[in-house]
Amino acid sequence: MKTFSIGALVLLLSFKVWSQTETFNVKFGNLPNHTRINEFICPEGSLFSQIYPEHDNGMYCQENYYYHLATDDYFASSPFNNIRIWGGNYHGCTLNDVEMFEVYIWDSNPKLGGNLIYFKTLEGYTTPIDVMSYLQTPLYQIDIDLNGYVNELNGWIGITRKGPFCDEITGFGWCSFTSTGEGNSMSLGGTTWLETHTNFLFCMYSQNPLVPISFWSFMLGLTLIAIYMIIKFKLHSVYR
């Protein structure tokens, strides 16, 4: 029994130490995905997607710039906790691996009095997509974890990039597609909402809470101990 107890303790400690150095989680990368087939790709199973094979414009949404907020409507199929957008730091400026963004969500059109139901300043994890805008600005995929589920399925979302200007003139622009001329998007210039009649490119998706490896290692340890006890008991019964 003493040998068994020592063995079980060593086994559990080994799994515990291993579990502290690994996390079973999705990590946002900052490396280009060389398998992508076009500029804009939503995660599989996205709950809302508004993308096109290309973009033809970018609307400014930069802190301390006149047009400091851009917004568009969405219709999600279920609650979401992550968003993905695309944009660049005009003119010709790069983005850091992590940038800060203000995220706003209203329950209806903010120009018509929609209620602000969500507001947070969050990290945006950037991934270059090896595409340049017409102003020779590198474009990025930007994933933002909302730190909780948003249950408003039909609403409006707004984005503002925090941080300094790159060229002291403009700043961050959110990629859009204007060729259809049918979009509902708007930009906030000063205190006035300007209808831009374009479609911002973005996705909403759910990254389910993932169970850390420490949990699975603990369960595996208990399972192995149980198997060991069963085998030992049977052997003891046979040779009794």
N, C-alpha and C positions, 0 to 999 in steps of 0.2 A: 504493500500500500504506500509505503514511503517513497519507493522508486516511482510509482505511478504519479504521486502528487508532485514530485520534483519535475518529472517529465511534462506534466500538464502545465505547470507554471512556466517552464522554459518555452514551451510552445506558444502560450498566450503572450508572453513578453516579446517573443520574436515577431509575431504578427503585429503587435502594438507598435514596436519600433518601426517596422516597415511601413505601416499605415500612416505614420506621421510625415513621411517624406514623399508620399504620393497623394494626389487628389483626383478623384474620379469626376472630372468636370470638363466642360467645354472651355477651351482657352481661345480667346480672340487673338488671331495672329496678325503680324505686321509684314507678312511675306506675300508676294503676288501668288495667286492661284493660277498656275500655268495651264490648267485644264479648262479654264473658263472659255465659253464659246462666243460670248459677246461682252459688252461693257457691263451690263446690269443683270445680276442674278439674285433672286430672293432665296432664302433658305427653304428647303423642302418642307412642305406642310404649312407654309405661311398662311396666316389668318386674314391678311389683306395684302394685296400687291398692286402696285401701280407703276409698271415699268414698260419701257419701250426698247427696241433694239439699239436706239441711239438717243442722244440728247441734242437739243439745238439751242439751249439757252441756260442761264443760271441766274437766279434771283438772289440779290444780296440779303444777308441776314447776319449782320455783324454788330456786336456790341459797340456803342458809341459812334456808329455810322448812322446817317440819316435814315436809311432803310435798314432798320435794326432787327426786324422780325418778319419771317415769312410763314405762311400758314396755308393749309389745304384740308379739304374734308376727307373722311374715310368711312368705310363700312366694314367693320371686322366681323368675322363669323363667330368668334367667341373671345373671352377675355385674353389679353396679351400682356407680356411683360418685357418685350424687347422691340426695338425698332431699328431699321437699317435705312440709311439715306446715302446719297452720293453727292459729292461736291468738291470744290477746290478753293484754295486761298488765292484769289485773283490779285494782281496780275503776275502770273508766272512764279508764284511762291509756293513752297512746299508746306506740308503739315507735319507736326510732330507725331510720334507714335500714339500718343494720347492727347486729346484736346478736350476742353471743357465746353459743354453746351447747356443752355437753358432750354428746357422742354416744357411747353404749355399744352394743355388739352382742355378744350371747351365742349360743352354738351350740345352746342349748336353754333351757328355763324357768329363769331365775336363782333363783327361789324353791326349785327342786328340785335346785340344784347345778350349773346350767349354767355352762360355762366362758366367761369374758370373753375374746373374741378380738379385740376392737377397742375402742379408747378414744382420743378426741381432743377437744380444745377447738377449735371451728371458728367461722368467721363465718357468720351466717345473714342472707341478703339479703331484706329484708322488702318486700312489696308490699301496700298497702291494698286491700281488696276491696269497699269501700263498703258493708259490712255491720256492723251493731251486734249485740252479744250482748244477752241479756235483762237484763244488768247495765249496759247502755249503754256497753259497752267496744268500741272499734273492733277489728275482726278483720283479720288479716293472713295472706297467703300467705308462707311462709318457705322459701326454697331454700338448701340447704346442700351445698356441694361437699365430698365426703369425702376429697379429695386422694389418690385411688387407688381401685382396684377392691376391692370386698368379694366374696369368692368363696363365702361361706357363704350358700347359697340358702334354707335353712330355719332360721330362728333367731328371736331376739327383739331388738328395738331399744328403747333407752331414751334419753330426752331430759331435760336439765336446762338451764334458762336461767341464764347467769351474769349478774352485775350487781346493782345495788341495787334495793330495793323502790321502787315508785312511791308507794304510799300507806302504807308502813311497816307493812303488815299482811300482805299475801299476795304477789302477784306474777304471774308468767306462768302461763297455763293453756293446755293443749293441747286443741283442740276434739275432742269425741267425740260418739258417737251411742249412747244407752243404751236406746232404746225396745224393742229386741229382747230385751235382757237376756241375750244369749247370748255376749257378748264375753269374750275371755281376758285383757284388760288388767289391769295391776296398778299400784299406787302404792307407793313406798317411803316410809314414815313413820318417821323415826328410823332404826332398824335392822330394822324389821319390814315385810315385804311384805303389802300389803292387796289382796285381789282385788276389783276394781271392776266386773267383769262388763260392760264397755262396749267399744266399738270406737273406737279413735283414728283420726282421719282423716289418712291419709298416702299418699304414693306413693314408689316407688323407680324410678329411671330411669338410663339410661346416656347421658352426654354424651361422645361419642367425642372422643378427642384430635383437635383441628383443626389443619390445616397453616396456619401464618401466611402472610400475604400476601408477606412477604419471599421465601419459597420460590418462590411462583408468579411473582413479578416477576423473579426470577433466571432461572427456566425460560423465561419469555416473552422475556427479553432474549437468552438463548442461541438461542432459536428464530428471532428476528428477525435475529440475526447470521448464522445458518446460511442463512436465505433470501437475505440480502444477498450472501453469498459465492457461493451457487449462481447467482444472477442475474448477478453480476459475472463469474463464470467463463464462463458461457454467452455473454455479450456479448463477452467477450474472445476466445472461440473463433470467434465469427461474424466479427468484424472483424480477425481475425489475418492 
